[in-house]
Amino acid sequence: MVHVALALILAVTLATNEVSDEYDAACAKAEKEKKPLLVLVGANWCASCQVMKKETIEPMKGSGELDDVVVAVVDKDARPELAEQLMRGSTLPQVVMFKQDADGWKRYSLTGMQSKSRLRELISRVREPVRQTAARP
């Protein structure tokens, strides 16, 4: 279901020629490069969102910790329809990660203010290969 929603979001955003938007460009890059997509959904008025952006995401990008993922920030007020599709509930900030595999896009998320260590845990969880259960003979 998540892969259908992400495909719909990609189709709508590409069809409306809003590729200059950070999120839309990040989606295209994640799909092309087969990298997970990390999205911080927040708002300019949200102090926790700004702290996460400036004290968690940006330093992690600068240190290279996020080189294996594509990062985008979505302002809930600027793109309310997109934020509604990405978010679960109304709490801000929300970190949503999508990972593409053979079955489509998988969704992972964290809600509320998160530390670097919690974000690292999420990223490592997304990087883990999907475990398949061997069929019984």
C-alpha positions as CSV (number, residue, x, y, z in Angstrom):
1,M,0.0,0.0,0.0
2,V,2.8,2.4,0.9
3,H,4.5,1.8,-2.5
4,V,1.2,2.7,-4.3
5,A,0.9,5.9,-2.3
6,L,4.5,6.9,-3.0
7,A,4.1,6.1,-6.7
8,L,1.0,8.3,-6.7
9,I,2.8,11.1,-5.0
10,L,5.7,10.8,-7.5
11,A,3.3,10.8,-10.4
12,V,1.3,13.8,-9.3
13,T,4.3,15.9,-8.5
14,L,6.1,15.0,-11.7
15,A,2.9,15.7,-13.7
16,T,2.6,19.1,-12.2
17,N,6.2,20.1,-13.1
18,E,7.1,21.0,-9.6
19,V,10.4,19.2,-9.9
20,S,12.2,22.3,-8.6
21,D,10.7,21.6,-5.2
22,E,13.2,19.9,-2.8
23,Y,10.9,17.0,-2.0
24,D,10.1,16.2,-5.6
25,A,13.8,16.3,-6.7
26,A,14.7,14.1,-3.7
27,C,12.0,11.5,-4.7
28,A,13.4,11.4,-8.2
29,K,17.0,11.1,-7.0
30,A,16.1,8.4,-4.5
31,E,14.3,6.3,-7.1
32,K,17.1,6.8,-9.7
33,E,20.0,6.1,-7.3
34,K,18.1,3.3,-5.4
35,K,18.7,5.1,-2.1
36,P,16.4,5.4,0.9
37,L,14.5,8.7,1.1
38,L,14.5,10.5,4.5
39,V,11.9,13.2,4.8
40,L,11.6,15.7,7.7
41,V,8.1,17.0,7.9
42,G,7.9,20.2,9.9
43,A,6.9,23.8,9.9
44,N,8.7,27.1,10.2
45,W,6.8,28.0,13.4
46,C,7.7,24.6,15.1
47,A,10.7,25.1,17.4
48,S,11.4,21.3,17.6
49,C,11.3,21.1,13.8
50,Q,13.9,23.8,13.5
51,V,16.1,22.3,16.1
52,M,15.9,18.9,14.4
53,K,16.7,20.5,11.1
54,K,19.6,22.6,12.3
55,E,21.1,20.5,15.1
56,T,20.4,17.0,13.9
57,I,19.9,16.7,10.1
58,E,22.3,19.4,8.9
59,P,25.2,18.3,11.1
60,M,24.7,14.7,10.1
61,K,24.7,15.7,6.4
62,G,27.8,17.7,7.0
63,S,29.6,14.8,8.6
64,G,28.7,12.4,5.8
65,E,26.4,10.2,8.0
66,L,23.6,10.8,5.5
67,D,25.5,10.2,2.3
68,D,23.7,6.9,1.7
69,V,20.3,8.4,1.9
70,V,18.5,11.2,0.1
71,V,17.2,13.9,2.4
72,A,14.3,16.3,1.9
73,V,12.4,18.7,4.2
74,V,8.7,19.3,3.7
75,D,7.0,22.4,5.2
76,K,3.6,21.3,6.4
77,D,2.2,24.8,5.8
78,A,3.7,25.2,2.3
79,R,2.6,21.7,1.1
80,P,-0.3,20.6,3.3
81,E,-1.6,17.9,1.0
82,L,1.8,16.3,0.7
83,A,2.4,16.6,4.4
84,E,-0.9,14.9,5.1
85,Q,0.0,12.0,2.8
86,L,3.4,11.6,4.5
87,M,2.4,12.0,8.1
88,R,0.7,9.7,10.6
89,G,-1.2,11.9,13.0
90,S,-0.6,15.6,13.5
91,T,2.5,15.7,15.8
92,L,5.4,17.6,14.5
93,P,8.2,17.0,13.6
94,Q,8.0,13.7,11.8
95,V,10.8,11.8,10.2
96,V,9.6,9.5,7.4
97,M,11.9,7.1,5.6
98,F,11.1,5.2,2.5
99,K,13.2,2.2,1.3
100,Q,12.7,0.7,-2.1
101,D,13.0,-3.1,-2.5
102,A,11.7,-5.7,-4.9
103,D,8.2,-5.4,-3.5
104,G,8.0,-1.6,-3.7
105,W,8.6,1.2,-1.1
106,K,8.6,0.4,2.6
107,R,7.7,3.2,5.1
108,Y,9.5,3.8,8.4
109,S,8.9,6.7,10.7
110,L,9.7,8.5,14.0
111,T,7.3,11.1,15.5
112,G,8.3,14.1,17.6
113,M,11.7,15.5,18.5
114,Q,14.5,13.0,17.8
115,S,18.2,12.8,18.8
116,K,21.0,12.0,16.4
117,S,21.2,8.5,18.0
118,R,17.5,7.8,17.3
119,L,17.9,8.9,13.8
120,R,21.0,6.7,13.4
121,E,19.0,3.7,14.7
122,L,16.3,4.4,12.1
123,I,18.8,4.7,9.3
124,S,20.5,1.4,10.3
125,R,17.2,-0.3,10.5
126,V,16.4,0.8,7.0
127,R,19.8,-0.3,5.7
128,E,19.3,-3.8,7.1
129,P,18.5,-6.3,4.3
130,V,15.0,-7.7,4.3
131,R,15.2,-11.1,5.9
132,Q,13.4,-13.8,4.1
133,T,12.1,-16.9,5.8
134,A,13.3,-20.1,4.2
135,A,10.5,-22.4,3.0
136,R,10.3,-25.7,4.7
137,P,11.2,-28.7,2.6
